[in-house]
Amino acid sequence: MMDTKKSVEEIINQCINGHKFSFEEAKDLLNFDLNTLGLIADEIRNKFCGNTVTFVCDTTINYTNICSGKCKFCAFYRNKSAGDAYVLTIDEILQKTEKAGNLGATQVLLQGGLNKDISLSYYETIIKAVKQKFPDVQRHFFSAAEIYFIAKNNNLSVDEVLERFKECGLQSFGGGGAEILVTQIRKEISPDKISAEEWKDVIMKAHKTGIKTSATMVYGFGESKEDRLRHLLFLRDIQYETNGFTAFIPWSFQPENTALGQNKFYKFPAGGIDYLEIIALARIIFNKFLRNIQASWLTEGEKLAQIALFYGANDFSGTIIEENVVKEAGIKFSGKTKEEMINLIQQVGRIPAQRDTFYNVLKVF
């Protein structure tokens, strides 16, 4: 039951006015039905973002699928001895970047597995080479999990790796590796990966170094709604201190071809109701602290992503010229053209705008 000490009107007013919810207060939000949450979130979205819906022209390059993390939810990783294990050469990465740039991409998300055999110079050379050859393409490279692993693998501190990468030309990195930032859940699904506190440490240091990141959430691992709230508040508190997150991006765990998916409990992905609730709760909890919330057409489908624009989302992700991680989990993938993105946004009566990685609007359509 909802806390009788606060009326429904009081809680709604707190939401609209940017209240910094405690965990106990945030639990009251779970008592609202989905459409009420959506109405509140949509009003907040309109207050901060208006009717403009942004998207980016981008690609994802996965430089290796060899990974020592071996997360139970991942269909992408391979052992070093696997027949389809790979590490891209610098030239291959540059070729993929050139192809994306020719198709209008302004951002390259470069991510890969935790590969013990890759040298520090490989990463530094990639950053420098892309900066030199494609200076107008945003170098949105790596994740907190990769940064932490690279530091440990090379007997360096996280601060040293961040400073070295920044000097090479790293501009920002993705929020991957967060999954659910609750210790018990992480022990169950990714015991050999970065912990929640280690993830936070890398992110905070990156932000203080001047490297912005996105924030993510992968849900559908059997976590409770309270665990999802803990994750959102964990991110909100980081943002409150650093203001270094550019956006929040949630998506559902895709079980096909994963170790976790072999368990009948995890056989089917979470549904659309869960997704819309997370989008709405994120908008309410982040409020004035984090402006941009992304709808993922890639994992949730175009139509649900369109609906998410009425539940608090203001961004429609990217054209994603290439992507391999969720593709391995059974998602039938093909990138979108700029015209397709514009059409999907216009279909819901919103104003499409192309943006860069930092959510600066480049062109309104």
Residue pairs with C-beta under 8 A, 6 or more apart in sequence:
1 31
2 8
2 11
2 28
2 31
3 28
6 28
11 28
11 29
12 40
14 21
14 25
15 29
15 40
15 44
15 284
15 287
16 40
16 43
16 44
16 47
18 287
18 288
18 289
19 25
19 287
20 236
20 240
20 289
21 29
21 233
21 284
21 285
23 226
23 229
23 230
23 233
26 229
26 232
26 233
26 281
26 285
27 226
27 229
29 37
29 229
29 281
29 284
29 285
30 225
30 226
30 229
32 40
34 273
34 276
34 277
34 280
37 277
37 280
37 281
37 284
37 311
38 276
38 280
38 310
38 311
38 312
40 280
40 284
41 279
41 280
41 281
41 283
41 284
41 311
41 312
42 310
42 311
42 312
44 283
44 284
44 287
44 312
45 283
45 293
45 312
45 313
45 314
48 288
48 291
48 314
49 291
49 292
49 314
50 351
51 349
51 350
51 351
52 314
52 350
52 351
52 352
52 353
52 361
52 364
53 309
53 314
53 315
53 316
53 345
53 348
53 350
53 351
53 352
53 353
54 292
54 314
54 315
54 316
54 352
54 353
54 354
54 355
54 359
54 361
55 315
55 316
55 317
55 318
55 319
55 341
55 345
55 352
55 353
55 354
55 355
56 106
56 107
56 317
56 318
56 319
56 354
56 355
56 356
56 357
57 103
57 104
57 105
57 106
57 107
57 318
57 319
57 338
57 354
58 100
58 105
58 106
58 107
58 108
58 109
58 140
58 318
58 319
58 320
58 321
59 96
59 97
59 99
59 100
59 103
59 105
59 107
59 108
59 109
59 319
59 320
59 321
59 322
59 323
59 335
60 108
60 109
60 110
60 111
60 320
60 322
60 323
60 324
60 325
61 88
61 93
61 96
61 97
61 108
61 109
61 110
61 111
61 322
62 76
62 88
62 111
62 112
62 323
62 324
62 325
63 87
63 88
63 93
63 110
63 111
63 112
63 126
64 86
64 87
64 88
64 112
64 113
64 115
64 118
65 76
65 77
65 78
65 84
65 85
65 86
65 112
65 113
65 324
66 77
66 78
66 79
66 80
66 85
66 86
66 87
66 113
66 115
66 117
67 74
67 76
67 77
67 78
67 112
67 113
67 114
67 115
68 113
68 114
68 115
68 116
68 149
68 192
69 77
69 113
69 114
69 145
69 190
69 192
69 193
70 77
70 192
71 77
71 189
71 190
71 192
71 193
72 188
72 189
72 190
72 258
72 259
72 260
73 179
73 189
73 190
73 218
73 221
73 253
73 255
73 258
73 259
73 260
74 258
74 325
74 329
75 254
75 256
75 257
75 258
75 261
75 325
75 328
75 329
75 330
76 113
76 324
76 325
76 328
76 329
77 113
78 84
78 85
78 113
79 85
80 117
87 115
87 117
87 118
88 96
90 122
90 125
90 126
90 129
93 110
93 126
93 129
93 130
94 129
94 130
94 133
96 322
97 108
97 130
97 133
97 134
97 137
98 133
98 134
99 321
100 108
100 137
100 321
100 322
101 134
101 136
101 137
103 319
103 321
104 319
104 338
105 137
105 319
105 321
106 136
106 137
106 138
106 356
106 357
106 362
107 137
107 138
107 140
107 318
107 356
107 357
108 130
108 134
108 137
108 138
108 139
108 140
108 141
109 140
109 141
109 174
110 126
110 139
110 140
110 141
110 142
111 141
111 142
111 143
111 146
111 174
111 176
111 325
112 146
114 145
114 146
114 149
114 193
116 153
120 150
120 154
120 156
120 164
123 142
123 150
123 165
124 164
124 165
124 168
126 141
127 139
127 141
127 165
127 168
127 169
127 170
128 168
128 169
130 137
130 139
130 169
131 139
131 168
131 169
138 171
138 172
138 356
138 357
139 169
139 170
139 171
139 172
140 171
140 172
140 173
140 174
140 357
141 165
141 170
141 173
142 150
142 165
142 170
142 173
142 174
143 173
143 174
143 175
143 176
143 177
144 173
144 175
144 176
144 177
144 178
144 194
144 198
144 199
144 202
144 203
144 206
144 213
145 176
145 177
145 193
145 194
145 199
146 177
147 158
147 161
147 162
147 165
147 173
147 202
147 206
148 158
148 194
148 198
148 199
148 201
148 202
149 194
150 156
150 161
151 157
151 158
151 160
151 161
154 161
156 164
158 201
158 202
158 205
159 205
159 209
162 170
162 205
162 206
162 209
162 211
163 209
165 211
166 209
166 210
166 211
170 211
171 211
171 357
172 211
172 212
172 213
172 214
172 246
172 357
172 358
173 206
173 211
173 213
174 213
174 214
174 216
175 203
175 213
175 214
175 215
175 216
175 245
175 249
176 216
177 193
177 194
177 199
178 199
178 215
178 216
178 217
178 218
178 231
178 235
179 185
179 186
179 189
179 190
179 217
179 218
179 221
180 186
180 189
180 217
180 218
180 219
180 221
180 223
180 227
180 228
180 231
181 196
181 199
181 200
181 230
181 231
181 234
181 235
182 196
182 223
182 227
182 230
182 231
183 195
183 196
185 221
185 222
185 223
185 227
186 193
186 195
186 196
188 221
189 221
189 260
194 202
196 234
200 234
200 238
203 213
203 215
203 238
203 242
203 244
204 238
204 241
204 242
204 244
206 212
206 213
206 244
207 213
207 238
207 242
207 243
207 244
207 245
208 242
208 244
211 244
212 244
212 245
212 246
212 358
213 244
213 245
213 246
214 245
214 246
214 247
214 248
214 249
215 235
215 238
215 239
215 245
215 247
215 248
215 249
215 290
216 248
216 249
216 250
216 251
217 228
217 231
217 232
217 235
217 248
217 249
217 250
217 251
217 278
217 282
218 250
218 251
218 252
218 253
219 228
219 250
219 251
219 252
219 253
219 270
219 274
219 278
220 252
220 253
220 266
220 269
220 270
220 274
221 253
221 260
221 266
222 265
222 266
225 277
228 278
228 281
229 281
229 285
232 278
232 281
232 282
232 285
232 286
233 285
235 245
235 248
235 286
235 290
236 285
236 286
236 289
236 290
238 244
238 245
239 245
239 286
239 289
239 290
240 289
243 289
245 290
246 292
246 357
246 358
246 359
247 290
247 291
247 292
247 293
247 294
247 315
247 359
248 282
248 286
248 290
248 292
248 293
248 294
249 293
249 294
249 296
249 317
250 275
250 278
250 279
250 282
250 296
251 275
251 296
251 298
251 299
251 300
252 269
252 270
252 274
252 275
252 299
252 300
253 260
253 266
253 269
253 270
254 269
254 299
254 326
254 329
254 330
254 331
255 261
255 266
255 267
255 268
255 269
255 329
256 329
256 330
257 328
257 329
257 330
258 266
258 329
260 266
261 267
272 300
272 304
272 307
275 300
275 304
275 308
276 304
276 307
276 308
276 311
279 293
279 295
279 308
279 311
279 312
279 313
280 311
280 312
282 293
282 312
283 293
283 311
283 312
283 313
284 312
286 293
291 314
291 359
292 314
292 315
292 359
293 312
293 313
293 314
293 315
294 313
294 315
294 316
294 317
295 305
295 306
295 308
295 309
295 313
295 315
295 316
295 317
296 305
296 317
297 305
297 316
297 317
297 336
297 344
298 317
298 320
298 323
298 326
298 331
298 333
299 326
299 331
300 308
302 344
305 313
305 316
305 317
305 344
306 344
306 347
306 348
309 316
309 345
309 348
309 350
310 348
315 355
315 359
316 341
316 344
316 345
316 352
319 335
319 336
319 337
319 338
319 340
319 341
320 333
320 335
320 336
321 335
322 335
323 333
323 335
326 333
327 333
338 354
341 352
342 352
342 365
345 351
345 352
346 352
346 365
351 364
351 365
352 364
352 365
353 361
353 362
353 363
353 364
353 365
354 361
354 362
354 363
354 365
355 361
355 362
356 362
